[in-house]
Amino acid sequence: MATHKSAIKRARQNEKRREQNRARKTRIKNVIKKVTDAVAQGTPEAAQKTLNEAKSVIHKSAAKGVIHKNTAARKISRLARMVNSKES
């Protein structure tokens, strides 16, 4: 366990960030599931709406450093391709 004042603060900050990152990653997984479910139901309007929501969540997570920007781009690209293939 940390004994210096600065090390104690750093440990507190790390724990707080770990929890925030975990919540953000869970949120990413949930919005991806929402898009997948909307595509499976066959409603293009709902799928497009959830895709836009998912894009926002994924971009924000990448901006905060939770996931790498290329990972975010890949996830968004795959979701968009899934939605667009079901629309046509």
N, C-alpha and C positions, 0 to 999 in steps of 0.2 A: 504494500500500500504506500501511496505517496506521503512524504513527510514534510516537504517544503511547501510553503504557502502557495507558490506558483504552480507546483506540481499537483496540489490538491484541486486548485481551480481548473487546471488543464484536464484532470480526470473528470470533474463535473461537466465541463464543456463537451468532452468526448462522449460521455454517456447521453447527454441531451441531444447531441447531433446524431448519435446512433439510433435513438428512438425516432427522431424526425425522418431520417433516411429510410428507416424501416417502414414507417407509415407511408411515405411517398412511394416506395417500391410496391407496397400493397395496393395503393391507389392506382398505380399504373396497371397492375395485373387485373384489377377490377374493371377498369374502363376498357381494357382489351377484351375481357369476357363479355361486357355489354355490347361491344361492336360485333363480336362473333355471334352472340345471341340474336341481335337485330338482323344480321345477314341471314341467319338460319331461318328466321321467321318470314323472310321474303318481303319485308317492307322497306323499299328503297329510301323513303323520306326519313324514317326512323334511323336507318343505318347511316345515312349521311349526317344526320344530326349528332348521333353518338360518335361518329368518326371525328367531327369537328371538336367535340368535347375531349376526346382522347388525344387529339393532336395538341391541344392546349396543355393538358396535364403532362404529357410526355415531354414537350418542349420546355416547360417550366422545370421539370425534374432535371433535365440535361443542363439547363442554365445554372441550376444550383449545385451541379456536380454530383448528383446522386447516381446518374448513369452517364456514360460517355456520349458525346454528341453523335457519333457515328451509330451507336446502338439505338439512339432515339430515332435517327433518320431511317434506319433499317426497320424498326418497329412500325413507324408511320407509313413507310412505303408498302410494307406487307399488308397492313390494314387497308390502305387506300386501294391496293390491287384487289383485295378480297371484295371490298364494297363495289368497286367499278365492274368487276366481272359478273356480279350478281344483278347489276342494274341493266346490263345489255341483254 
